Amino acid sequence: MLRETNVTITGDFSLEETEFLADILNAGALPVSLEEVYSNAVGASLGEQALEQTLIAGMIGVALVFIYMLAYYRFMGVIATITLSVYIYLVMIFFNAIQGVLTLPGIAALILGVGMAVDANILTYERIKEELKDGKSVKSAYKAGSRRALGTIIDANITTIIAAAVMFYFGTSAVQGFAVMLITSILTSFITAVWGSRVLLGLWVNSRTLNRKYWLFGVKGRDVRGL
């Protein structure tokens, strides 16, 4: 190894600039003692803890959604709670069938799917409530409300599927996992929150058990025209 002992700084420098540059070069060659102030080792347990916390947060969020639906929409909320439970079960079955790994983005997409499924129910139920307040019978309100809400539900879900497809095509790793879970959630919500919820509610409506029982739909009798 050759060691250069004579070093010359050339250029348009003043004496002060030359001395400053020499000090900088020499500083890198001098040994510097370091004292460890703080160190932190991150292991696999951190990811496991984050996953557990996310699952707990997701369960609390879903439980709050169920409570809200039951309190505000009464009997229709019961239908929504049943179909949403089936929705979560079907999504997990499908994800297990494709041997997917449930990551944090996947859990986030599942909870987001719950929100969209609830939104589909809310759109339908609010339409039904409006029809009931206009003085229509329970059966007529159910048919009209379901029909008018369907177009809005389809538009909202299609736009979300398009966005998820773009994320899957251009994204990588976790982004693609989020997109797959989101698309799966939306398609499943059509089976449960849209079709399943309407079938269950329709069976009760057609049985005439709910006739003139407006309070079961979260509608007060004084708000119904013609009563």
C-alpha positions as a Markdown table, in Angstrom:
| # | Residue | x | y | z |
|---|---|---|---|---|
| 1 | Met | 0.0 | 0.0 | 0.0 |
| 2 | Leu | 1.4 | 3.4 | -1.0 |
| 3 | Arg | 1.0 | 6.3 | 1.4 |
| 4 | Glu | 1.2 | 9.8 | 0.1 |
| 5 | Thr | 3.0 | 12.1 | 2.6 |
| 6 | Asn | 3.1 | 15.3 | 0.6 |
| 7 | Val | -0.2 | 16.7 | -0.4 |
| 8 | Thr | -0.7 | 20.0 | -2.3 |
| 9 | Ile | -3.9 | 22.0 | -2.6 |
| 10 | Thr | -4.0 | 23.9 | -5.9 |
| 11 | Gly | -6.6 | 26.4 | -7.1 |
| 12 | Asp | -7.7 | 29.9 | -6.5 |
| 13 | Phe | -7.9 | 29.7 | -2.7 |
| 14 | Ser | -7.1 | 32.2 | 0.0 |
| 15 | Leu | -4.9 | 31.1 | 2.9 |
| 16 | Glu | -7.9 | 30.9 | 5.2 |
| 17 | Glu | -9.9 | 28.8 | 2.7 |
| 18 | Thr | -6.9 | 26.5 | 2.2 |
| 19 | Glu | -6.5 | 26.0 | 5.9 |
| 20 | Phe | -10.2 | 25.3 | 6.3 |
| 21 | Leu | -10.2 | 22.7 | 3.5 |
| 22 | Ala | -7.1 | 21.0 | 5.0 |
| 23 | Asp | -8.8 | 20.8 | 8.4 |
| 24 | Ile | -11.9 | 19.1 | 6.7 |
| 25 | Leu | -9.7 | 16.6 | 4.9 |
| 26 | Asn | -7.7 | 15.8 | 8.1 |
| 27 | Ala | -10.8 | 15.5 | 10.2 |
| 28 | Gly | -11.9 | 12.5 | 8.2 |
| 29 | Ala | -8.6 | 10.7 | 8.7 |
| 30 | Leu | -8.6 | 11.2 | 12.5 |
| 31 | Pro | -10.0 | 8.5 | 14.7 |
| 32 | Val | -13.2 | 9.6 | 16.4 |
| 33 | Ser | -14.5 | 7.9 | 19.6 |
| 34 | Leu | -18.3 | 7.3 | 19.7 |
| 35 | Glu | -20.4 | 6.8 | 22.8 |
| 36 | Glu | -23.6 | 4.9 | 22.4 |
| 37 | Val | -26.5 | 6.9 | 23.9 |
| 38 | Tyr | -29.5 | 4.8 | 22.8 |
| 39 | Ser | -30.2 | 1.7 | 20.7 |
| 40 | Asn | -33.3 | -0.1 | 19.8 |
| 41 | Ala | -33.7 | -3.5 | 18.2 |
| 42 | Val | -36.9 | -4.2 | 16.3 |
| 43 | Gly | -37.9 | -7.8 | 16.0 |
| 44 | Ala | -40.8 | -9.8 | 14.4 |
| 45 | Ser | -42.9 | -9.2 | 17.6 |
| 46 | Leu | -43.6 | -5.6 | 16.5 |
| 47 | Gly | -45.4 | -6.7 | 13.4 |
| 48 | Glu | -47.4 | -9.3 | 15.3 |
| 49 | Gln | -48.4 | -6.7 | 17.9 |
| 50 | Ala | -49.5 | -4.3 | 15.2 |
| 51 | Leu | -51.5 | -7.1 | 13.6 |
| 52 | Glu | -53.3 | -7.9 | 16.8 |
| 53 | Gln | -54.0 | -4.3 | 17.5 |
| 54 | Thr | -55.4 | -3.8 | 14.0 |
| 55 | Leu | -57.7 | -6.9 | 14.4 |
| 56 | Ile | -59.0 | -5.6 | 17.8 |
| 57 | Ala | -59.6 | -2.1 | 16.3 |
| 58 | Gly | -61.4 | -3.7 | 13.3 |
| 59 | Met | -63.7 | -5.8 | 15.6 |
| 60 | Ile | -64.5 | -2.7 | 17.7 |
| 61 | Gly | -65.3 | -0.7 | 14.6 |
| 62 | Val | -67.6 | -3.5 | 13.2 |
| 63 | Ala | -69.3 | -3.8 | 16.5 |
| 64 | Leu | -70.0 | -0.1 | 16.6 |
| 65 | Val | -71.4 | -0.2 | 13.1 |
| 66 | Phe | -73.7 | -3.1 | 14.2 |
| 67 | Ile | -74.9 | -1.1 | 17.2 |
| 68 | Tyr | -75.6 | 2.0 | 15.2 |
| 69 | Met | -77.6 | 0.0 | 12.6 |
| 70 | Leu | -79.7 | -1.7 | 15.2 |
| 71 | Ala | -80.4 | 1.5 | 17.1 |
| 72 | Tyr | -81.2 | 3.7 | 14.1 |
| 73 | Tyr | -82.9 | 1.3 | 11.6 |
| 74 | Arg | -84.5 | -1.2 | 14.1 |
| 75 | Phe | -85.7 | -4.3 | 12.2 |
| 76 | Met | -83.8 | -3.3 | 9.1 |
| 77 | Gly | -80.7 | -3.0 | 11.2 |
| 78 | Val | -81.2 | -6.6 | 12.3 |
| 79 | Ile | -81.3 | -7.6 | 8.6 |
| 80 | Ala | -78.2 | -5.6 | 8.0 |
| 81 | Thr | -76.3 | -7.1 | 10.9 |
| 82 | Ile | -77.1 | -10.6 | 9.7 |
| 83 | Thr | -76.0 | -10.0 | 6.1 |
| 84 | Leu | -72.9 | -8.1 | 7.2 |
| 85 | Ser | -71.9 | -11.1 | 9.4 |
| 86 | Val | -72.4 | -13.4 | 6.4 |
| 87 | Tyr | -70.4 | -11.0 | 4.3 |
| 88 | Ile | -67.3 | -11.1 | 6.6 |
| 89 | Tyr | -67.5 | -14.9 | 6.7 |
| 90 | Leu | -67.7 | -15.3 | 3.0 |
| 91 | Val | -64.8 | -12.9 | 2.4 |
| 92 | Met | -62.6 | -14.9 | 4.9 |
| 93 | Ile | -63.6 | -18.2 | 3.2 |
| 94 | Phe | -62.6 | -16.8 | -0.2 |
| 95 | Phe | -59.3 | -15.4 | 1.1 |
| 96 | Asn | -58.5 | -18.7 | 2.7 |
| 97 | Ala | -59.3 | -20.5 | -0.5 |
| 98 | Ile | -56.8 | -18.5 | -2.5 |
| 99 | Gln | -54.3 | -19.0 | 0.3 |
| 100 | Gly | -54.0 | -15.3 | 0.8 |
| 101 | Val | -52.0 | -13.8 | 3.7 |
| 102 | Leu | -54.1 | -11.4 | 5.8 |
| 103 | Thr | -51.8 | -8.4 | 6.1 |
| 104 | Leu | -52.5 | -5.0 | 7.6 |
| 105 | Pro | -53.6 | -3.5 | 4.2 |
| 106 | Gly | -55.8 | -6.6 | 3.8 |
| 107 | Ile | -57.5 | -6.0 | 7.1 |
| 108 | Ala | -58.0 | -2.3 | 6.2 |
| 109 | Ala | -59.6 | -3.3 | 2.9 |
| 110 | Leu | -61.9 | -5.8 | 4.7 |
| 111 | Ile | -63.1 | -3.0 | 7.1 |
| 112 | Leu | -63.5 | -0.6 | 4.2 |
| 113 | Gly | -65.6 | -3.2 | 2.5 |
| 114 | Val | -67.8 | -3.4 | 5.6 |
| 115 | Gly | -68.3 | 0.3 | 5.4 |
| 116 | Met | -69.3 | 0.1 | 1.7 |
| 117 | Ala | -71.6 | -2.8 | 2.4 |
| 118 | Val | -73.2 | -0.8 | 5.2 |
| 119 | Asp | -73.5 | 2.2 | 2.9 |
| 120 | Ala | -75.4 | 0.1 | 0.4 |
| 121 | Asn | -77.9 | -0.9 | 3.2 |
| 122 | Ile | -78.2 | 2.7 | 4.4 |
| 123 | Leu | -79.0 | 3.9 | 0.9 |
| 124 | Thr | -81.8 | 1.3 | 0.6 |
| 125 | Tyr | -83.2 | 1.8 | 4.1 |
| 126 | Glu | -83.3 | 5.6 | 3.8 |
| 127 | Arg | -85.2 | 5.3 | 0.6 |
| 128 | Ile | -87.7 | 2.9 | 2.2 |
| 129 | Lys | -88.1 | 5.3 | 5.1 |
| 130 | Glu | -88.8 | 8.2 | 2.8 |
| 131 | Glu | -91.4 | 6.2 | 1.0 |
| 132 | Leu | -93.0 | 5.2 | 4.3 |
| 133 | Lys | -93.1 | 8.9 | 5.4 |
| 134 | Asp | -94.9 | 9.7 | 2.1 |
| 135 | Gly | -97.8 | 7.5 | 3.2 |
| 136 | Lys | -97.1 | 4.4 | 1.1 |
| 137 | Ser | -97.7 | 0.9 | 2.4 |
| 138 | Val | -94.8 | -1.2 | 3.7 |
| 139 | Lys | -94.7 | -3.3 | 0.6 |
| 140 | Ser | -94.9 | -0.4 | -1.8 |
| 141 | Ala | -92.2 | 1.5 | 0.2 |
| 142 | Tyr | -89.9 | -1.5 | 0.1 |
| 143 | Lys | -90.3 | -2.0 | -3.7 |
| 144 | Ala | -89.9 | 1.7 | -4.5 |
| 145 | Gly | -87.0 | 2.3 | -2.1 |
| 146 | Ser | -85.1 | -0.8 | -3.2 |
| 147 | Arg | -85.5 | 0.2 | -6.9 |
| 148 | Arg | -84.4 | 3.8 | -6.5 |
| 149 | Ala | -81.3 | 3.0 | -4.4 |
| 150 | Leu | -80.0 | 0.3 | -6.7 |
| 151 | Gly | -78.6 | 2.6 | -9.3 |
| 152 | Thr | -76.6 | 4.7 | -6.8 |
| 153 | Ile | -75.2 | 1.6 | -5.2 |
| 154 | Ile | -74.0 | 0.1 | -8.5 |
| 155 | Asp | -72.4 | 3.4 | -9.5 |
| 156 | Ala | -70.5 | 3.8 | -6.2 |
| 157 | Asn | -69.2 | 0.2 | -6.3 |
| 158 | Ile | -68.2 | 0.2 | -9.9 |
| 159 | Thr | -66.1 | 3.4 | -9.4 |
| 160 | Thr | -64.4 | 1.8 | -6.4 |
| 161 | Ile | -63.7 | -1.4 | -8.3 |
| 162 | Ile | -62.0 | 0.6 | -11.1 |
| 163 | Ala | -59.8 | 2.4 | -8.6 |
| 164 | Ala | -58.9 | -0.9 | -7.0 |
| 165 | Ala | -58.1 | -2.5 | -10.4 |
| 166 | Val | -55.7 | 0.4 | -11.1 |
| 167 | Met | -54.0 | -0.1 | -7.8 |
| 168 | Phe | -53.6 | -3.8 | -8.5 |
| 169 | Tyr | -52.1 | -3.2 | -12.0 |
| 170 | Phe | -49.6 | -0.4 | -11.1 |
| 171 | Gly | -49.0 | -1.3 | -7.4 |
| 172 | Thr | -46.8 | -3.9 | -5.9 |
| 173 | Ser | -46.8 | -6.2 | -2.8 |
| 174 | Ala | -49.0 | -4.7 | -0.1 |
| 175 | Val | -50.8 | -2.4 | -2.5 |
| 176 | Gln | -51.9 | -5.3 | -4.6 |
| 177 | Gly | -53.0 | -7.2 | -1.6 |
| 178 | Phe | -55.1 | -4.3 | -0.5 |
| 179 | Ala | -56.6 | -4.1 | -4.0 |
| 180 | Val | -57.4 | -7.8 | -4.2 |
| 181 | Met | -59.2 | -7.7 | -0.8 |
| 182 | Leu | -61.1 | -4.6 | -1.7 |
| 183 | Ile | -62.4 | -6.0 | -5.0 |
| 184 | Thr | -63.3 | -9.3 | -3.2 |
| 185 | Ser | -65.1 | -7.3 | -0.5 |
| 186 | Ile | -67.1 | -5.2 | -3.0 |
| 187 | Leu | -68.2 | -8.2 | -5.1 |
| 188 | Thr | -69.2 | -10.1 | -2.0 |
| 189 | Ser | -71.1 | -7.2 | -0.7 |
| 190 | Phe | -73.3 | -7.4 | -3.8 |
| 191 | Ile | -74.3 | -10.9 | -2.8 |
| 192 | Thr | -74.9 | -10.1 | 0.9 |
| 193 | Ala | -75.7 | -6.4 | 1.5 |
| 194 | Val | -77.5 | -5.9 | -1.8 |
| 195 | Trp | -79.1 | -9.2 | -2.9 |
| 196 | Gly | -79.2 | -11.0 | 0.5 |
| 197 | Ser | -80.5 | -8.1 | 2.5 |
| 198 | Arg | -83.3 | -7.4 | 0.0 |
| 199 | Val | -84.3 | -11.1 | -0.1 |
| 200 | Leu | -84.5 | -11.3 | 3.7 |
| 201 | Leu | -86.3 | -8.1 | 4.1 |
| 202 | Gly | -88.6 | -8.9 | 1.2 |
| 203 | Leu | -89.7 | -12.2 | 2.8 |
| 204 | Trp | -90.8 | -10.3 | 5.9 |
| 205 | Val | -92.5 | -7.6 | 4.0 |
| 206 | Asn | -94.4 | -10.1 | 1.8 |
| 207 | Ser | -95.5 | -12.0 | 4.9 |
| 208 | Arg | -97.4 | -8.8 | 6.0 |
| 209 | Thr | -96.0 | -9.1 | 9.5 |
| 210 | Leu | -94.6 | -5.7 | 9.3 |
| 211 | Asn | -97.7 | -3.9 | 8.0 |
| 212 | Arg | -98.3 | -0.5 | 9.7 |
| 213 | Lys | -95.5 | -1.2 | 12.2 |
| 214 | Tyr | -93.5 | 1.9 | 11.2 |
| 215 | Trp | -91.5 | 2.0 | 14.4 |
| 216 | Leu | -89.8 | -1.3 | 13.2 |
| 217 | Phe | -88.3 | 0.8 | 10.4 |
| 218 | Gly | -87.2 | 3.6 | 12.5 |
| 219 | Val | -90.1 | 5.8 | 11.4 |
| 220 | Lys | -92.4 | 7.5 | 13.9 |
| 221 | Gly | -96.1 | 7.3 | 13.2 |
| 222 | Arg | -96.5 | 11.1 | 13.4 |
| 223 | Asp | -94.1 | 11.5 | 10.5 |
| 224 | Val | -96.2 | 9.4 | 8.1 |
| 225 | Arg | -98.5 | 11.4 | 5.9 |
| 226 | Gly | -102.1 | 10.5 | 6.1 |
| 227 | Leu | -102.1 | 9.0 | 9.6 |
